[in-house]
Amino acid sequence: MSTEDQAQDAWTVMEKFYRAEAAYVAAGGFGKASYDEVATYLDPEVVLYQAPGLPFTGTGTWRGHDGLERFLATFSETWSSMEFLEQEHWGDRDTVVVRNRVRFRARATGQEVDTLILQLIRVRHGRMLECRPFYWDPTTITTATSHS
């Protein structure tokens, strides 16, 4: 398989993951939606590294299917919806970098946030193995999700 084919495979996995993640959040997340579709696209050893300081990052490191489910539970408590407005991607082998322009709606305030997130993602055997998101404007996200 060529490098380009492998990168496309990684992007295809992520496209499916993003759709499943958005549906899970929209359905209310933990206890209200099935996590099975999301888990389909996660390697058993998946690790999500979130930057500390955002309302949904917790300790910053989330491991395995259970860890990602706990993260998405917190994420779903924070956001009532997420819509991918634009996506660009670049890849090499099993690594893909994705530039997402996303619109979130905060559950606590109803406020919408239109922001950029850059993600560095590694995929193994057709499933996400590692994700490192970088938020363009974390202050706006924190403000939107907090009651004044």
C-alpha positions as CSV (number, residue, x, y, z in Angstrom):
1,M,0.0,0.0,0.0
2,S,1.4,3.4,-0.9
3,T,1.9,6.2,1.6
4,E,-0.9,8.2,0.0
5,D,-3.3,5.2,0.2
6,Q,-2.5,4.8,3.9
7,A,-3.0,8.5,4.6
8,Q,-6.4,8.3,2.8
9,D,-7.3,5.3,4.9
10,A,-6.5,7.3,8.1
11,W,-8.6,10.1,6.8
12,T,-11.5,7.8,5.9
13,V,-11.4,6.4,9.5
14,M,-11.5,9.9,10.9
15,E,-14.4,11.0,8.7
16,K,-16.4,8.1,10.0
17,F,-15.3,8.8,13.6
18,Y,-16.2,12.5,13.3
19,R,-19.8,11.6,12.1
20,A,-20.2,9.1,15.0
21,E,-18.8,11.5,17.5
22,A,-21.2,14.3,16.4
23,A,-24.2,12.0,16.5
24,Y,-23.2,10.8,20.0
25,V,-23.0,14.4,21.3
26,A,-26.3,15.4,19.6
27,A,-28.1,12.4,21.1
28,G,-27.0,13.6,24.6
29,G,-23.9,11.5,25.2
30,F,-23.4,9.1,28.1
31,G,-26.5,7.3,29.2
32,K,-28.6,8.7,26.4
33,A,-26.8,7.5,23.2
34,S,-25.0,4.3,22.2
35,Y,-21.2,4.5,22.3
36,D,-20.9,1.4,20.1
37,E,-20.5,3.4,16.8
38,V,-17.8,5.7,18.2
39,A,-15.9,2.7,19.7
40,T,-15.8,1.0,16.3
41,Y,-13.2,3.6,15.2
42,L,-11.0,3.4,18.3
43,D,-8.0,1.2,18.8
44,P,-8.2,-0.7,22.2
45,E,-5.0,1.2,23.2
46,V,-6.3,4.6,22.0
47,V,-5.0,7.7,23.9
48,L,-6.4,11.2,23.7
49,Y,-4.2,14.0,24.9
50,Q,-6.2,17.1,25.7
51,A,-4.7,20.4,26.8
52,P,-5.4,21.2,30.4
53,G,-7.6,24.1,31.3
54,L,-10.7,23.6,29.1
55,P,-14.0,22.6,30.8
56,F,-14.0,19.1,29.3
57,T,-10.3,18.1,29.5
58,G,-10.1,16.7,33.0
59,T,-6.6,15.4,33.7
60,G,-5.8,15.8,30.0
61,T,-5.0,12.2,29.2
62,W,-7.8,9.7,28.4
63,R,-6.8,6.0,27.6
64,G,-8.7,3.1,26.1
65,H,-12.3,2.7,25.1
66,D,-13.4,3.4,28.7
67,G,-11.3,6.6,28.9
68,L,-12.6,7.9,25.6
69,E,-16.2,7.1,26.7
70,R,-15.6,9.1,29.9
71,F,-14.1,11.9,27.9
72,L,-17.1,12.0,25.5
73,A,-19.5,11.9,28.5
74,T,-17.9,15.1,29.9
75,F,-17.7,16.6,26.4
76,S,-21.4,15.9,25.8
77,E,-22.3,17.5,29.1
78,T,-20.4,20.6,27.9
79,W,-21.8,20.8,24.3
80,S,-25.3,20.2,23.0
81,S,-24.1,20.1,19.4
82,M,-21.0,20.2,17.2
83,E,-21.0,20.8,13.5
84,F,-18.0,20.4,11.3
85,L,-18.1,23.5,8.9
86,E,-14.7,22.9,7.1
87,Q,-12.1,20.2,7.2
88,E,-8.7,20.0,5.6
89,H,-6.4,17.1,6.1
90,W,-2.8,16.1,5.3
91,G,-1.3,12.7,5.9
92,D,1.7,10.4,5.8
93,R,1.3,6.7,6.4
94,D,-0.9,6.2,9.4
95,T,-0.8,9.8,10.6
96,V,-3.2,12.5,9.6
97,V,-3.3,16.2,10.5
98,V,-6.8,17.6,10.4
99,R,-7.8,21.3,10.5
100,N,-11.4,21.5,11.6
101,R,-13.5,24.6,11.7
102,V,-16.2,23.6,14.2
103,R,-19.4,25.2,15.5
104,F,-20.3,24.2,19.1
105,R,-23.3,25.1,21.1
106,A,-22.7,25.1,24.9
107,R,-25.3,23.4,27.0
108,A,-24.8,25.7,30.0
109,T,-25.3,29.0,28.1
110,G,-26.7,28.1,24.7
111,Q,-23.9,30.2,23.2
112,E,-22.4,29.2,19.9
113,V,-18.7,29.1,19.3
114,D,-17.2,28.9,15.8
115,T,-13.5,27.9,16.2
116,L,-10.6,26.1,14.7
117,I,-9.1,22.9,16.1
118,L,-6.0,21.3,14.7
119,Q,-5.6,17.6,15.4
120,L,-2.6,15.3,15.1
121,I,-3.9,11.8,14.8
122,R,-2.3,8.4,14.4
123,V,-4.3,5.4,13.1
124,R,-3.4,1.8,13.5
125,H,-5.2,-1.0,11.7
126,G,-8.1,1.2,10.6
127,R,-8.7,2.7,14.1
128,M,-7.7,5.9,15.9
129,L,-4.7,5.1,18.1
130,E,-3.7,8.6,19.3
131,C,-5.2,12.1,19.1
132,R,-3.7,15.4,20.1
133,P,-6.1,18.4,19.5
134,F,-4.9,22.0,19.6
135,Y,-7.7,24.6,20.1
136,W,-7.2,28.0,18.4
137,D,-9.1,30.0,21.1
138,P,-9.5,28.2,24.4
139,T,-10.6,31.3,26.2
140,T,-13.7,31.7,24.0
141,I,-14.5,28.1,24.6
142,T,-14.2,28.5,28.4
143,T,-16.3,31.7,28.3
144,A,-19.1,30.1,26.2
145,T,-19.4,27.1,28.6
146,S,-19.4,29.1,31.9
147,H,-22.2,30.9,33.5
148,S,-21.1,34.5,34.4
